Amino acid sequence: MGTVDEYGRIAITDRKKDIIISGGENISSIEVESVFYDHDEIQEAAVIALPHEKWGETPHAIIVRKEGSELSEEEIIAFSREKLAHFKCPTAVTFLEELPKTASGKIQKVKLRNLAVEES
């Protein structure tokens, strides 16, 4: 997905699958992820959409904590609420030791979506 400015320049903003539509609002997973990278105890983060009965989808964070951190789900959600509009904040958090990646190092969000759906 992207935007076109007044001069016809195209800016890629996100992948279509990485846009979360919650209650009619579009949420960029990249925007939410970038907030988590500002936290001192978070090593890696990914945000995916999970189905939600009322809102259609809600953001779900998958977090890799830095070594020695005991950061909780509540602390992560509270941190995101300080930095983002509330509708953009995750409603739940999953902790992993590492995120699945391709050979080139890209996070495999498809695998994370499947894992999160299996857990819920």
Contacts in CASP RR format, 6 or more apart in sequence:
PFRMAT RR
TARGET T0000
AUTHOR 0000-0000-0000
METHOD contacts of the structure
MODEL  1
MGTVDEYGRIAITDRKKDIIISGGENISSIEVESVFYDHDEIQEAAVIAL
PHEKWGETPHAIIVRKEGSELSEEEIIAFSREKLAHFKCPTAVTFLEELP
KTASGKIQKVKLRNLAVEES
1 12 0 8 1.000
1 13 0 8 1.000
1 14 0 8 1.000
1 15 0 8 1.000
1 16 0 8 1.000
1 19 0 8 1.000
2 10 0 8 1.000
2 11 0 8 1.000
2 12 0 8 1.000
2 13 0 8 1.000
2 14 0 8 1.000
3 10 0 8 1.000
3 11 0 8 1.000
3 13 0 8 1.000
4 10 0 8 1.000
4 11 0 8 1.000
5 11 0 8 1.000
13 28 0 8 1.000
13 30 0 8 1.000
14 28 0 8 1.000
14 29 0 8 1.000
14 30 0 8 1.000
17 109 0 8 1.000
18 28 0 8 1.000
18 29 0 8 1.000
18 30 0 8 1.000
18 109 0 8 1.000
19 26 0 8 1.000
19 27 0 8 1.000
19 28 0 8 1.000
19 29 0 8 1.000
20 26 0 8 1.000
20 27 0 8 1.000
20 28 0 8 1.000
20 29 0 8 1.000
20 47 0 8 1.000
20 48 0 8 1.000
20 49 0 8 1.000
20 57 0 8 1.000
20 58 0 8 1.000
20 59 0 8 1.000
21 27 0 8 1.000
21 49 0 8 1.000
21 56 0 8 1.000
21 57 0 8 1.000
22 49 0 8 1.000
22 52 0 8 1.000
22 55 0 8 1.000
22 56 0 8 1.000
22 57 0 8 1.000
22 58 0 8 1.000
22 59 0 8 1.000
22 87 0 8 1.000
23 54 0 8 1.000
23 55 0 8 1.000
23 56 0 8 1.000
23 87 0 8 1.000
25 87 0 8 1.000
25 88 0 8 1.000
27 59 0 8 1.000
27 87 0 8 1.000
27 88 0 8 1.000
29 46 0 8 1.000
29 47 0 8 1.000
29 48 0 8 1.000
29 49 0 8 1.000
29 59 0 8 1.000
29 109 0 8 1.000
31 84 0 8 1.000
31 88 0 8 1.000
32 47 0 8 1.000
32 59 0 8 1.000
32 61 0 8 1.000
32 80 0 8 1.000
32 84 0 8 1.000
32 88 0 8 1.000
32 89 0 8 1.000
32 90 0 8 1.000
33 45 0 8 1.000
33 46 0 8 1.000
33 47 0 8 1.000
35 79 0 8 1.000
35 80 0 8 1.000
35 83 0 8 1.000
35 84 0 8 1.000
36 42 0 8 1.000
36 45 0 8 1.000
36 47 0 8 1.000
36 61 0 8 1.000
36 63 0 8 1.000
36 76 0 8 1.000
36 79 0 8 1.000
36 80 0 8 1.000
37 45 0 8 1.000
38 83 0 8 1.000
39 71 0 8 1.000
39 76 0 8 1.000
39 79 0 8 1.000
40 66 0 8 1.000
41 65 0 8 1.000
41 66 0 8 1.000
41 69 0 8 1.000
41 71 0 8 1.000
42 63 0 8 1.000
42 64 0 8 1.000
42 65 0 8 1.000
42 66 0 8 1.000
42 69 0 8 1.000
42 71 0 8 1.000
42 76 0 8 1.000
43 64 0 8 1.000
43 65 0 8 1.000
43 66 0 8 1.000
43 67 0 8 1.000
44 63 0 8 1.000
44 64 0 8 1.000
44 98 0 8 1.000
44 99 0 8 1.000
44 107 0 8 1.000
45 61 0 8 1.000
45 62 0 8 1.000
45 63 0 8 1.000
45 64 0 8 1.000
46 61 0 8 1.000
46 62 0 8 1.000
46 99 0 8 1.000
46 107 0 8 1.000
46 109 0 8 1.000
46 112 0 8 1.000
47 59 0 8 1.000
47 60 0 8 1.000
47 61 0 8 1.000
47 62 0 8 1.000
47 90 0 8 1.000
48 59 0 8 1.000
48 60 0 8 1.000
48 62 0 8 1.000
48 109 0 8 1.000
48 112 0 8 1.000
48 113 0 8 1.000
48 116 0 8 1.000
49 57 0 8 1.000
49 58 0 8 1.000
49 59 0 8 1.000
49 60 0 8 1.000
49 113 0 8 1.000
50 57 0 8 1.000
50 58 0 8 1.000
50 59 0 8 1.000
50 60 0 8 1.000
50 91 0 8 1.000
50 92 0 8 1.000
50 116 0 8 1.000
50 117 0 8 1.000
50 120 0 8 1.000
51 57 0 8 1.000
51 117 0 8 1.000
52 58 0 8 1.000
52 91 0 8 1.000
58 90 0 8 1.000
58 91 0 8 1.000
58 92 0 8 1.000
59 88 0 8 1.000
59 89 0 8 1.000
59 90 0 8 1.000
59 91 0 8 1.000
60 90 0 8 1.000
60 91 0 8 1.000
60 92 0 8 1.000
60 93 0 8 1.000
60 94 0 8 1.000
60 116 0 8 1.000
61 76 0 8 1.000
61 80 0 8 1.000
61 90 0 8 1.000
61 92 0 8 1.000
61 93 0 8 1.000
61 94 0 8 1.000
62 93 0 8 1.000
62 94 0 8 1.000
62 95 0 8 1.000
62 96 0 8 1.000
62 99 0 8 1.000
62 112 0 8 1.000
62 116 0 8 1.000
63 71 0 8 1.000
63 76 0 8 1.000
63 93 0 8 1.000
63 94 0 8 1.000
63 95 0 8 1.000
63 96 0 8 1.000
64 95 0 8 1.000
64 96 0 8 1.000
64 97 0 8 1.000
64 98 0 8 1.000
64 99 0 8 1.000
65 71 0 8 1.000
65 95 0 8 1.000
73 92 0 8 1.000
73 93 0 8 1.000
73 95 0 8 1.000
76 90 0 8 1.000
76 93 0 8 1.000
77 89 0 8 1.000
77 90 0 8 1.000
77 91 0 8 1.000
77 93 0 8 1.000
80 88 0 8 1.000
80 89 0 8 1.000
80 90 0 8 1.000
81 89 0 8 1.000
94 115 0 8 1.000
94 116 0 8 1.000
94 119 0 8 1.000
99 107 0 8 1.000
99 108 0 8 1.000
99 112 0 8 1.000
100 107 0 8 1.000
100 108 0 8 1.000
100 111 0 8 1.000
100 112 0 8 1.000
101 107 0 8 1.000
101 108 0 8 1.000
102 108 0 8 1.000
END
